Amino acid sequence: MGVASPPRVTLAAILTSLLVLALLLGVESSSSFGPNGSNGLVSIEKDYAKWLRQVGSFRHSLTKNRESCTNKKKVPEACLIVRVSKRKQSGAFQSVQKAISSVPTINNCRVVIFVGPGTYREKVEIPATMAYVTLKGSGADRTIIEWDDTADRKGPNGRPLGTYASATFAVNSPHFIAKNITFKNNAPLPPSGALGKQAVAFRISADKAAFKSCRFIGAQDTLYDHTGRHYFENCYIEGSVDFVFGDGLSLYRNCHLHAVTNSYGALTAQKRESLLDETGFSFVECRVTGSGALYLGRAWGTFSRVVFAYTYMDKIITPRGWYDWGDKNREMTVFFGQYKCLGPGAAYEARVPWSRELTSEEAEPFISLDFIDGNEWLPKS
């Protein structure tokens, strides 16, 4: 995330000390989180947010520092077009990775890679130096990229791959766009409690990425929303446990989230670790369906932040809604909320007392493109 300036580090220390002192002096405990969100922790966080708005230049600075090799000039929509096809065609690659490897190592213009119909069984990665790549499929039901690695599978060095390297498709470069394509991890659904079976279908580890009409299919840890600002629209995401996870700052709009488990599962695992981190997941006008019993989220990070707004929730959602990752202390620091959700799984009455039913004012920062500074970088079409 970039090195913070000395004044900001000092502020972090002061705020942390104030937070600990407030809790020790009897600020309302986690059990007192109510619909109005009027506890001491929320007040401190609101004061800090107000200070950020006044300073202005610090807004989302942690991700802005990760601009990598990109420049500030307007980027051409397409200065290079590359084609991939399962059929042998003149000028077309038969491998998605080979098509990506043909792009200049340090790229400062938009490259559009058209991927024809078919199932491409390969593991793909875009390096950090290769910005401005657009991947366009022929329809999410017709263009599929799949692999089957799991975290416990041994890599070339003889050691387990780990969750990070298990991804079927991994993006490390900024300004990535994907449309009308499926990313899939074929690893089978693991039994409850199995170790090392994380199987990522897609990992995004870069800033300013957009996904439209894509599908992400897997079981445990399907979509690794690792780091950076991201926008997902009209996407389908399928999994069992933590199938949207990571420390990204991401807006999911009009997406379908589908659980595939016969026991307990969890939709999100967001990893915000500090009150000063500007990350979190927001789901707006989405739909949650599937099987099993599903938590809306687990507190992977101490300050995990997830919001659902105007979202339909099927009866699979557990009445309590959220899980503290087995750490009661996180109940005092997480920000888990919902706003005007509907469906049999959306009832708020039985939710854990440390989650929040947001007011219009509290929900406002999470439900527009401003949440990810989208008006500054999202393409118009």
Buried (B, 14 or more C-beta within 10 A) or exposed (E): BEEBEEEBEEBBEEBEEBBEEBBEEEBBBBEEBEBEBEBBBBBBBEEBEEEBEEEEEBBBBBBBEBBBBBEEEEBEEEEBEBBBBBEEEEEBBBEBBEBBBEBEEEBBBBBBBBBBBBEBEBBBBBBBBBBBBBBBBBEBEBBBBBBBBBBBBEEEEEEBBBBBBBBBBBBBBBBBBBBBBBBBBBBEBBEEEEEBBBBBBBBBBBBBBBBBBBBBBBBBBBBBBBBBBBBBBBBBBBBBBBBBBBBBBBBBBBBBBBBBBEEBBBBBBBBBBBBBBBBBBBBBBBBBBBBBBBBBBBBBBBBBBBBBBBBBBBEBBBEEBBBBBEEEEBBBBBBBBBBBBEBEBBBBEEBBEBBBBBBEEBBBBBBBBBBBBBEEBBBEE
